[in-house]
Amino acid sequence: MDYSRIVLLGIIQGITEFLPISSSGHLILAPKVFGFEDQGLALDAMLHLASLLAIIIFFRRDLLKLLVAFLDPKGDKTEKKLAWSIVAATIPAGIAGLAWGDAIEHQLRSSTFVACNLIFWSLVFLAADRMAPKNSEKEGEIQRLSLGQALFVGFAQAMALLPGTSRSGVTIAAGLFCKLSQTAAARFSFLLGTPIILAAGLHKTVSIMRLPNEHLIYGGGQLAAGFLVTFVAGYYSIRLLLKIVGRVGLLPFIIYRILLAIVILVYFPR
């Protein structure tokens, strides 16, 4: 795979990982439109780790507070409660991924399923967006989430295994149903997504170690290029999402998802 395709894949990964527009929908279109071949585990791992780094850099202060509170027995109680809530809310998606991840990947990857799921969840997002509080984010809003509310968002995150859903979209919507403001729901979505994206990257890295020839598909320069492009695209996608959601909500993404679903159903049904 040449550098131009790696750069394009990095841009797609960086944008669709964080914007609520479904990475699976775009991964169906990309090979058909651009003639991509299988990108391989090595590049896939690099792209996931680059997405993780984008979250860590963007939310470094929030994540550092949570990490310190989690590790320090005498740490801030409010931050410690949030840290444990995130850990608990990560468990449903982790269990679902281990139990059904491979089956979903192989059996529910059809274009028609993805397109229908894009539309279905767009309607859910629209309902959440209409019910969302219209006030701006209040200080400490995320920290006041109850364990039950955090778990509700965590179970919603498990639904992102279904192609066409969008992890960021479904967790933001769940946060809105929990009466978080739009910006707070988006921020909590990113904090909650950090452990899952880390797990995905590590899982793929371990898989590479089990396949000694996997890393030979790409040179170091190609992997570095993919990593850098994904990181930059991901970082600015986070910033863009927070701005758009804070100003107009999820509606622009909902419209885009429905248009994407129509394109898939009309031109790439199977």
C-alpha positions as CSV (number, residue, x, y, z in Angstrom):
1,M,0.0,0.0,0.0
2,D,1.5,3.4,-1.0
3,Y,1.8,6.4,1.2
4,S,-1.3,8.2,-0.3
5,R,-3.6,5.4,0.7
6,I,-2.1,5.2,4.1
7,V,-2.6,8.9,4.6
8,L,-6.2,8.6,3.4
9,L,-6.8,5.7,5.7
10,G,-5.3,7.7,8.6
11,I,-7.6,10.7,7.9
12,I,-10.7,8.4,7.7
13,Q,-9.7,6.7,11.0
14,G,-9.0,9.9,12.8
15,I,-12.3,11.5,11.7
16,T,-14.7,8.6,12.0
17,E,-13.3,7.3,15.3
18,F,-14.5,10.4,17.1
19,L,-17.3,12.1,15.0
20,P,-20.6,10.3,15.4
21,I,-20.8,9.3,11.8
22,S,-19.9,5.6,12.0
23,S,-16.4,4.3,11.1
24,S,-17.9,1.1,9.8
25,G,-20.1,2.9,7.2
26,H,-17.0,4.6,5.9
27,L,-14.9,1.5,5.9
28,I,-17.6,-0.1,3.6
29,L,-17.4,2.8,1.2
30,A,-13.6,3.4,1.2
31,P,-12.5,0.1,-0.4
32,K,-15.2,0.4,-3.0
33,V,-14.5,4.0,-3.9
34,F,-10.7,4.0,-3.5
35,G,-9.9,0.4,-4.2
36,F,-8.3,-0.2,-0.8
37,E,-6.9,-3.6,0.0
38,D,-7.0,-5.1,3.5
39,Q,-4.9,-2.7,5.6
40,G,-3.5,-5.4,7.9
41,L,-3.2,-5.7,11.7
42,A,0.0,-3.6,12.0
43,L,-1.5,-0.5,10.4
44,D,-4.8,-1.1,12.2
45,A,-3.0,-1.2,15.5
46,M,-1.0,2.0,14.7
47,L,-4.2,3.9,13.8
48,H,-6.0,2.9,17.0
49,L,-3.0,3.8,19.1
50,A,-2.8,7.2,17.3
51,S,-6.5,7.8,18.1
52,L,-5.8,7.0,21.7
53,L,-2.9,9.4,21.8
54,A,-5.2,12.2,20.4
55,I,-7.6,11.6,23.3
56,I,-4.8,11.5,25.9
57,I,-3.3,14.8,24.6
58,F,-6.6,16.6,24.3
59,F,-7.9,15.6,27.7
60,R,-4.6,15.3,29.5
61,R,-5.7,17.4,32.5
62,D,-8.9,15.5,33.0
63,L,-7.2,12.1,32.6
64,L,-4.4,13.0,34.9
65,K,-6.8,14.0,37.6
66,L,-8.7,10.8,37.2
67,L,-5.5,8.7,37.2
68,V,-4.1,10.4,40.3
69,A,-7.5,10.0,42.2
70,F,-7.8,6.4,41.1
71,L,-4.3,5.5,42.3
72,D,-4.1,7.7,45.5
73,P,-6.1,6.2,48.4
74,K,-6.4,9.8,49.7
75,G,-7.2,11.3,46.4
76,D,-10.0,13.7,45.6
77,K,-13.3,11.8,46.4
78,T,-15.2,13.3,43.6
79,E,-12.6,12.5,41.0
80,K,-12.2,9.0,42.5
81,K,-15.9,8.4,42.2
82,L,-15.8,9.4,38.5
83,A,-12.7,7.3,37.9
84,W,-14.4,4.2,39.3
85,S,-17.6,5.0,37.4
86,I,-15.7,5.0,34.2
87,V,-14.0,1.7,35.1
88,A,-17.4,0.2,35.9
89,A,-19.0,1.6,32.7
90,T,-16.3,0.2,30.6
91,I,-17.0,-3.4,31.7
92,P,-20.2,-4.0,29.6
93,A,-18.5,-3.1,26.3
94,G,-15.4,-5.1,27.3
95,I,-17.6,-8.2,28.0
96,A,-19.6,-7.7,24.9
97,G,-16.5,-7.3,22.7
98,L,-14.9,-10.5,24.1
99,A,-18.2,-12.5,23.8
100,W,-19.6,-11.3,20.5
101,G,-17.1,-9.1,18.8
102,D,-15.8,-11.6,16.3
103,A,-19.3,-12.9,15.5
104,I,-20.6,-9.4,14.9
105,E,-17.6,-8.6,12.8
106,H,-18.1,-11.5,10.5
107,Q,-21.9,-11.8,10.4
108,L,-23.3,-8.2,10.6
109,R,-20.9,-6.5,8.2
110,S,-23.3,-6.3,5.3
111,S,-23.8,-2.9,3.6
112,T,-27.6,-3.1,4.1
113,F,-27.3,-3.8,7.8
114,V,-24.9,-0.9,8.3
115,A,-27.1,1.5,6.3
116,C,-30.2,0.5,8.3
117,N,-28.4,0.8,11.5
118,L,-27.1,4.2,10.5
119,I,-30.7,5.3,10.0
120,F,-32.1,3.7,13.2
121,W,-29.5,5.2,15.5
122,S,-29.8,8.5,13.8
123,L,-33.4,8.6,15.0
124,V,-32.3,7.7,18.5
125,F,-29.7,10.5,18.4
126,L,-32.4,12.9,17.2
127,A,-34.6,12.0,20.1
128,A,-31.8,12.5,22.5
129,D,-30.7,15.7,20.9
130,R,-34.3,17.1,21.1
131,M,-34.6,16.2,24.8
132,A,-31.1,17.5,25.8
133,P,-30.8,20.5,28.2
134,K,-30.1,23.6,26.2
135,N,-27.8,25.1,28.9
136,S,-24.0,25.1,28.5
137,E,-21.8,22.7,30.5
138,K,-21.8,23.5,34.2
139,E,-18.7,23.0,36.3
140,G,-18.5,19.5,37.9
141,E,-21.5,18.3,35.8
142,I,-19.8,15.1,34.8
143,Q,-18.5,14.4,38.3
144,R,-22.1,14.5,39.5
145,L,-23.1,11.5,37.4
146,S,-24.4,8.6,39.5
147,L,-23.0,5.2,39.1
148,G,-26.3,4.1,37.6
149,Q,-26.1,6.8,35.0
150,A,-22.5,6.0,34.1
151,L,-23.5,2.3,33.7
152,F,-26.3,3.3,31.4
153,V,-23.8,5.1,29.2
154,G,-21.5,2.1,29.5
155,F,-24.2,-0.3,28.3
156,A,-24.9,2.1,25.4
157,Q,-21.2,2.0,24.5
158,A,-21.6,-1.8,24.1
159,M,-24.1,-1.2,21.4
160,A,-21.4,0.4,19.3
161,L,-20.2,-3.1,18.4
162,L,-23.1,-3.1,15.9
163,P,-21.7,-1.7,12.6
164,G,-23.3,1.6,11.7
165,T,-23.9,2.7,15.3
166,S,-20.9,4.9,16.2
167,R,-19.4,4.7,19.7
168,S,-19.2,8.4,20.2
169,G,-22.7,9.0,18.9
170,V,-24.4,6.3,21.1
171,T,-22.5,7.4,24.3
172,I,-23.2,11.1,23.7
173,A,-26.9,10.2,23.2
174,A,-27.0,8.2,26.4
175,G,-25.4,11.1,28.2
176,L,-28.1,13.4,26.9
177,F,-30.8,11.0,28.1
178,C,-29.1,11.2,31.5
179,K,-29.7,15.0,31.4
180,L,-26.1,16.0,30.7
181,S,-25.6,19.1,28.7
182,Q,-24.5,18.5,25.1
183,T,-20.8,19.5,25.8
184,A,-20.7,17.5,29.0
185,A,-22.1,14.4,27.3
186,A,-19.4,14.7,24.5
187,R,-16.6,15.1,27.1
188,F,-17.8,12.1,29.1
189,S,-18.0,10.1,25.9
190,F,-14.3,10.7,25.2
191,L,-13.3,9.9,28.8
192,L,-15.3,6.7,28.7
193,G,-13.9,5.8,25.3
194,T,-10.2,6.0,26.4
195,P,-10.0,2.5,28.0
196,I,-11.9,0.8,25.1
197,I,-9.7,2.4,22.5
198,L,-6.6,1.4,24.5
199,A,-7.9,-2.2,24.8
200,A,-8.5,-2.3,21.0
201,G,-5.0,-1.0,20.2
202,L,-3.4,-3.4,22.7
203,H,-5.4,-6.4,21.4
204,K,-4.3,-5.7,17.8
205,T,-0.7,-5.3,19.0
206,V,-0.8,-8.6,20.7
207,S,-2.3,-10.2,17.6
208,I,0.6,-8.9,15.6
209,M,3.1,-10.5,18.0
210,R,1.3,-13.8,17.3
211,L,1.7,-13.3,13.6
212,P,5.5,-12.6,13.2
213,N,5.2,-11.8,9.5
214,E,2.3,-9.3,9.9
215,H,4.6,-6.3,10.5
216,L,6.5,-6.9,7.3
217,I,3.6,-5.7,5.2
218,Y,4.6,-2.1,6.0
219,G,7.9,-0.2,6.5
220,G,8.5,1.9,9.5
221,G,8.0,5.1,7.6
222,Q,4.6,4.0,6.4
223,L,3.5,3.1,9.9
224,A,4.8,6.4,11.2
225,A,3.0,8.3,8.5
226,G,-0.3,6.5,9.3
227,F,0.2,7.2,13.0
228,L,0.9,10.9,12.6
229,V,-1.9,11.6,10.2
230,T,-4.4,9.7,12.4
231,F,-3.3,11.6,15.4
232,V,-3.6,15.0,13.8
233,A,-7.0,14.2,12.2
234,G,-8.2,12.7,15.5
235,Y,-7.1,15.6,17.6
236,Y,-8.8,18.2,15.5
237,S,-11.9,16.0,15.1
238,I,-12.3,16.0,18.9
239,R,-12.1,19.8,18.9
240,L,-14.6,20.0,16.0
241,L,-17.1,17.7,17.7
242,L,-17.0,19.6,20.9
243,K,-17.6,22.9,19.1
244,I,-20.4,21.6,16.9
245,V,-22.2,19.7,19.7
246,G,-21.9,22.7,22.0
247,R,-23.4,25.1,19.5
248,V,-26.0,23.1,17.5
249,G,-26.1,19.6,18.9
250,L,-26.0,16.4,16.9
251,L,-28.2,17.4,14.1
252,P,-25.5,18.0,11.4
253,F,-24.1,14.5,12.1
254,I,-27.6,13.0,12.0
255,I,-28.2,14.5,8.5
256,Y,-24.8,13.3,7.3
257,R,-25.5,9.7,8.6
258,I,-28.8,9.5,6.8
259,L,-27.3,10.7,3.6
260,L,-24.5,8.2,4.0
261,A,-27.0,5.4,4.5
262,I,-28.9,6.4,1.4
263,V,-25.7,6.3,-0.7
264,I,-24.8,2.9,0.7
265,L,-28.3,1.5,0.0
266,V,-28.5,2.9,-3.5
267,Y,-25.0,2.3,-4.8
268,F,-23.5,-0.4,-2.6
269,P,-26.3,-2.7,-1.4
270,R,-25.4,-6.3,-0.6
